Amino acid sequence: MSTVHTRAEAALPRGLLIAQAWSGLGDAVAPLSNAAGRPLARTVKLILDPLVLRPVLNPRFAAGAVGIEHVDALRDRITEAGPVLAATAAWFLVLKKERRRAGITDGNPQDLYFQRCFELANTHGAPHPDTAARRAAAVLAEVHQQDGPTVGGLRDFVTGHDAELTRLLDLAWTHPPVPRRAPGPVRPSDFLATCATKPDRARFAALVADLAGSRGAADLDQPGVARERGLTDLDLPARPMVGLGASKQSLPKPFDRSIVERLFAAVTSAFRDSLDDVPALVRQEVSRSAGPWQLAEETGRVVLVLGWEATAALVDGPSGPAGGATARLRLRWDREAYVHRALRMPSSVPEGVRAAVDGVREAYQRRLWVRVHGRELRHDDITADELWDVLDGVLRSVILDQRDRLRSALERQSAGGPL
């Protein structure tokens, strides 16, 4: 009698395998676990995936469902890392204790310390009573005691100057800047044809001088246009609020963010020492929010126009010369197996897995805006020579995000749950 192997028998849900292996590590990893004893989502994202399983180097561990022939290898990888993971959990408790003692409130401890704790565990093993506090204090100092504005300083400033900042917002949005230069002879497609291999600096400079970026934003104040670009959920961009709090996990789309939300990522990043002081940072952001593309510099605005034109190929097919930016971005997109798999999935897949692939151009534009905005805050203009790396890097980031969403959906499907 022949044996028929079903899909469920040929592979097992990755999430289930991780949870099973994790449960074998016992209470030693409880600080990295949720109430059900499973690894926290951040434990998987920040420790297990990049530092233990390493799916980029071990693609057999990358899919939502792991082939039956690789199940033992995945479990063994987590089990073998058990001592280091236990030491990581112990270091996390030490760092949290030192954080409380120092009165530190900035940032999420898991985001800030998980990978540092894994590093401590690999270097020093489990915390030693004689040295643990000193080493934890050194890590906290490195993470938190850098120059530049802080979330606390940002919150204190906007709280004390709310009325003034509201007036400045009203004034900026009542009289927004309007580009007055006529179009020049250089088109964005002319530069895109060269930027991946031999960027034409003169053409890029001409686009900036001709205000091509500002003119490319002229229709964003028309009903539905900015929403179609993925930059807002509103029919028309609205004047932002000053705001007070923010969370990296739930930031609105770029044009829907408060002034505080627009600055939050920058003041919690490793590059905050390159930012202006809080009063200047906030007042500049108020002015920036009313500009074309809600950016302050024409160079960044040109980059947004170039990005939007280059990604038309992701939807409409290759355009321009084979070595140009549009064709190269399309080639990277076409190589992604997950794209083809997601397109075969029903449109009812939750969390917008299929919609994320269909809406790649909008997701790309949002990510590009965030990257350009961050560089503006650091006074780090994008040059013609850097432009291709920026365009290509943004697509890589979007692809990684969407791969994760698809993998999660497939894990739920393999477990027999609802998609």
C-alpha positions in Angstrom: 0.0 0.0 0.0 1.5 3.3 -1.1 2.0 6.1 1.4 0.7 9.6 0.4 2.5 12.4 2.1 0.3 15.4 2.8 1.6 18.9 2.9 1.2 19.0 6.6 3.3 15.8 6.9 6.0 17.2 4.7 6.5 20.4 6.8 5.8 21.8 10.2 5.0 25.3 11.3 8.2 27.2 12.1 6.5 29.1 15.0 5.4 25.8 16.5 8.9 24.3 16.3 10.5 27.3 17.9 7.9 27.3 20.7 8.6 23.5 21.3 12.3 23.9 21.4 12.0 27.0 23.6 9.8 25.2 26.1 12.7 22.7 26.7 14.9 25.6 27.9 12.8 25.9 31.1 12.6 28.8 33.5 16.1 30.0 32.8 14.7 31.9 29.8 11.6 33.2 31.5 12.7 36.9 31.2 12.6 36.4 27.4 9.3 34.6 27.4 5.6 35.6 27.5 3.0 34.5 30.0 2.4 31.3 28.0 6.1 30.4 28.1 6.7 31.1 24.4 9.5 33.4 23.3 8.4 37.0 23.1 8.0 38.4 19.6 11.0 40.6 20.2 13.0 37.6 21.4 12.4 36.0 18.0 13.0 39.2 16.0 16.1 40.4 17.9 17.7 37.3 19.2 16.6 34.0 17.7 16.3 35.0 14.1 19.4 37.2 13.6 21.7 35.6 16.2 20.7 31.9 16.6 18.8 30.6 13.6 20.2 33.1 11.1 17.8 32.3 8.3 19.7 34.4 5.8 22.6 31.9 6.1 20.3 29.0 6.8 17.4 29.3 4.3 16.0 25.9 5.4 14.9 27.8 8.6 13.5 30.8 6.8 10.1 29.6 5.5 6.8 29.7 7.5 6.7 25.9 7.3 10.0 24.0 7.8 10.6 20.9 5.8 10.4 17.7 7.9 14.0 16.9 7.1 15.1 20.2 8.8 12.9 20.0 11.9 15.5 18.4 14.1 18.2 20.8 12.9 16.1 23.8 13.9 15.3 22.3 17.3 18.9 21.4 17.9 20.1 24.9 17.0 17.9 26.4 19.7 18.7 23.7 22.3 22.4 24.1 21.8 22.1 27.8 22.3 20.3 27.2 25.6 23.2 28.2 27.9 23.8 31.4 26.1 20.1 32.2 26.0 19.8 31.6 29.7 22.8 33.9 30.3 21.2 36.5 28.0 18.0 36.4 30.1 20.0 36.8 33.3 21.8 39.8 31.9 18.5 41.3 30.8 17.4 41.3 34.4 20.6 42.9 35.5 20.3 45.6 33.0 16.7 46.3 33.9 17.7 46.6 37.6 20.5 49.0 36.8 18.2 51.0 34.5 15.7 51.5 37.3 18.5 52.4 39.7 19.7 55.0 37.2 16.2 56.4 36.7 16.3 55.8 32.9 13.0 55.9 31.1 13.9 56.5 27.5 13.3 53.7 25.0 12.0 50.1 25.2 14.3 47.9 27.2 13.8 44.9 25.0 14.6 46.9 21.8 17.6 48.5 23.5 19.1 45.7 25.5 18.2 42.3 24.0 21.1 42.1 21.6 23.5 43.7 24.0 22.6 41.0 26.6 23.3 38.3 24.0 26.7 39.9 23.4 27.4 40.0 27.1 26.4 36.3 27.4 28.7 35.3 24.7 31.6 37.3 26.0 31.2 36.9 29.8 28.8 34.0 30.3 26.2 34.4 33.1 26.4 37.5 35.2 28.9 37.3 38.1 27.9 39.1 41.3 31.2 40.9 41.6 31.2 42.4 38.1 27.7 42.3 36.7 26.5 45.7 37.9 29.6 47.4 36.6 29.3 45.8 33.2 25.6 46.6 33.0 26.3 50.2 33.9 28.8 50.5 31.1 26.3 49.1 28.6 23.7 51.6 29.8 26.1 54.5 29.6 27.0 53.5 26.0 23.4 53.2 25.0 21.9 56.2 26.8 24.6 58.7 27.6 25.4 60.0 24.1 25.1 63.6 23.1 22.0 64.9 21.4 18.4 65.4 22.1 16.4 62.9 24.1 12.7 61.9 24.2 12.4 63.4 27.7 13.8 66.7 26.4 11.5 66.6 23.4 8.5 66.0 25.6 9.4 68.7 28.1 9.9 71.3 25.3 6.6 70.7 23.5 4.7 70.6 26.8 6.1 74.0 27.8 5.7 75.6 24.3 2.5 74.1 23.0 0.7 77.4 22.4 3.7 78.9 20.6 4.2 75.8 18.4 0.5 75.7 17.5 0.8 79.3 16.3 3.8 78.5 14.3 2.0 75.5 12.7 -1.0 77.7 11.8 1.3 80.3 10.2 3.4 77.8 8.3 0.3 76.0 6.9 -1.4 79.3 6.0 1.4 80.4 3.8 3.2 77.3 2.5 6.1 77.7 0.0 5.1 77.5 -3.7 7.6 76.6 -6.4 7.9 79.3 -9.1 10.6 78.0 -11.4 9.5 76.7 -14.8 10.4 73.1 -15.7 13.9 72.6 -17.1 15.1 70.4 -19.9 16.2 67.5 -17.7 13.6 64.9 -16.8 13.8 62.5 -13.8 13.9 59.6 -16.2 17.1 61.0 -17.7 18.9 60.7 -14.4 17.4 57.3 -13.5 18.8 55.9 -16.7 22.3 56.6 -15.4 22.2 56.5 -11.6 22.7 52.8 -11.1 26.0 52.5 -13.0 27.4 56.0 -13.8 25.4 58.7 -12.1 25.2 61.9 -14.0 25.9 64.6 -11.4 25.1 67.4 -13.8 21.6 66.0 -14.5 20.9 65.5 -10.8 22.1 69.1 -10.0 19.8 70.3 -12.8 16.8 68.6 -11.3 17.5 70.2 -8.0 18.1 73.6 -9.6 14.9 73.4 -11.6 12.9 72.6 -8.4 11.8 69.3 -10.0 11.1 67.9 -6.5 8.8 70.8 -5.4 7.0 70.8 -8.7 6.5 67.0 -8.4 4.6 67.6 -5.1 2.2 70.1 -6.6 -0.7 67.6 -6.9 -0.3 66.2 -3.4 -2.9 68.7 -2.1 -5.5 67.4 -4.5 -8.1 64.9 -3.1 -6.8 61.4 -2.8 -3.4 61.9 -4.4 -1.2 61.8 -1.3 -3.2 58.8 -0.1 -2.6 57.0 -3.4 1.1 57.7 -2.8 0.9 55.9 0.5 1.8 58.9 2.6 -1.5 59.5 4.4 -4.8 57.8 5.2 -6.7 61.0 4.7 -8.2 62.3 1.5 -6.2 65.5 1.9 -3.1 66.1 4.0 -3.9 67.9 7.2 -1.9 70.2 9.4 -0.2 68.1 12.0 -0.8 68.3 15.7 2.2 69.2 18.0 1.6 65.9 19.9 3.3 64.5 23.0 3.8 60.8 22.9 4.9 58.3 20.2 5.6 54.6 19.7 7.8 53.0 17.0 5.4 50.1 16.9 2.4 52.2 15.9 3.5 55.3 14.0 0.9 56.6 11.5 1.8 57.2 7.9 4.3 60.1 7.4 1.8 62.9 6.6 -0.5 61.8 9.5 2.2 62.0 12.2 2.4 64.7 14.9 5.5 66.8 15.2 6.7 64.7 18.1 6.0 61.5 16.1 8.1 62.8 13.2 11.1 63.4 15.5 10.7 60.3 17.7 12.7 57.9 15.7 15.6 60.3 15.2 15.9 61.2 18.9 15.9 57.5 19.9 18.5 56.5 17.2 22.2 55.9 17.4 22.7 59.1 15.3 21.0 61.6 17.6 24.4 63.2 18.4 24.2 64.7 14.9 20.9 66.4 15.5 20.3 70.0 16.4 19.1 70.9 19.9 15.5 70.3 20.7 14.1 73.8 20.3 15.7 74.1 16.8 14.7 70.6 15.9 11.1 71.2 16.7 10.7 74.6 15.1 12.4 73.3 11.9 10.0 70.4 11.8 7.1 72.7 12.1 8.3 74.6 9.0 9.2 71.4 7.2 5.8 69.9 7.7 4.3 72.7 5.5 6.8 72.3 2.6 6.5 70.3 -0.6 6.6 66.6 0.3 6.7 67.9 3.9 10.5 68.1 3.5 12.8 71.1 3.9 15.4 70.6 1.2 15.0 70.4 -2.5 17.5 67.6 -2.8 15.3 65.4 -0.7 12.2 66.4 -2.7 13.9 65.4 -5.9 14.8 62.0 -4.4 11.1 61.4 -3.6 10.1 62.2 -7.2 12.8 59.9 -8.5 11.7 57.1 -6.2 8.1 57.4 -7.3 9.0 57.4 -11.0 11.5 54.5 -10.6 9.0 52.2 -8.8 6.4 52.5 -11.6 8.3 49.5 -13.0 7.2 47.4 -10.0 3.6 47.8 -11.1 3.7 48.4 -14.8 6.7 46.3 -15.8 10.3 47.3 -16.8 10.8 50.7 -18.4 13.9 52.6 -19.5 17.3 51.1 -20.4 18.1 47.6 -19.1 20.9 49.0 -16.8 18.7 51.9 -15.5 17.3 52.2 -12.0 13.7 51.3 -13.0 14.7 48.1 -14.7 17.1 47.0 -12.0 14.4 47.6 -9.3 12.0 45.5 -11.3 14.6 42.7 -11.7 15.1 42.6 -7.9 11.3 42.4 -7.3 10.9 39.7 -9.9 13.6 37.5 -8.2 11.6 37.4 -5.0 9.9 34.0 -4.7 7.7 35.3 -1.9 6.2 37.9 -4.3 4.9 35.1 -6.6 3.7 33.1 -3.7 1.8 36.0 -2.2 0.2 36.8 -5.5 -1.2 33.3 -5.7 -2.8 33.7 -2.2 -6.4 34.7 -1.9 -7.1 38.4 -1.5 -8.7 37.6 1.9 -5.4 36.8 3.5 -5.5 39.0 6.7 -3.0 41.7 7.7 -2.8 42.7 4.1 -0.3 40.2 2.9 -1.5 40.1 -0.7 -2.3 43.9 -0.5 1.2 44.6 0.7 2.6 43.1 -2.6 -0.1 44.8 -4.6 0.8 48.1 -2.8 4.5 47.8 -3.0 4.9 51.2 -4.6 3.1 53.0 -1.8 5.1 51.1 0.8 8.3 52.0 -1.0 7.4 55.7 -1.0 6.6 55.7 2.7 10.0 54.0 3.5 11.8 56.4 1.1 10.2 59.4 2.8 11.3 58.2 6.2 14.8 57.7 5.1 15.1 61.1 3.4 13.5 62.8 6.3 15.9 61.2 8.7 18.9 62.3 6.7 17.5 65.8 6.6 17.3 65.9 10.3 21.0 64.9 10.4 21.9 67.5 7.7 23.1 64.6 5.6 22.1 65.4 2.0 21.9 62.5 -0.5 24.3 63.0 -3.4 24.0 61.8 -7.0 26.6 59.1 -6.3 24.6 57.8 -3.3 21.2 57.9 -5.0 21.2 54.3 -6.4 22.2 52.8 -3.1 19.3 54.6 -1.4 16.7 53.5 -4.0 17.9 49.9 -4.0 18.3 49.8 -0.2 14.7 51.0 0.3 13.4 48.2 -1.9 15.4 45.7 0.1 13.9 46.9 3.3 10.4 46.8 1.9 11.0 43.2 0.7 12.3 42.1 4.1 9.2 43.6 5.8 6.8 41.9 3.4 8.6 38.5 3.6 8.1 38.6 7.4 4.4 39.2 6.9 4.0 36.4 4.5 6.0 34.0 6.7 3.7 34.8 9.6 0.6 34.2 7.5 2.0 30.9 6.2 2.9 29.8 9.8 -0.7 30.3 10.8 -1.9 28.4 7.7 0.4 25.5 8.4 -0.8 25.4 12.0 -4.3 25.0 10.7 -5.5 28.3 12.1 -7.2 31.1 10.1 -5.1 33.1 7.7 
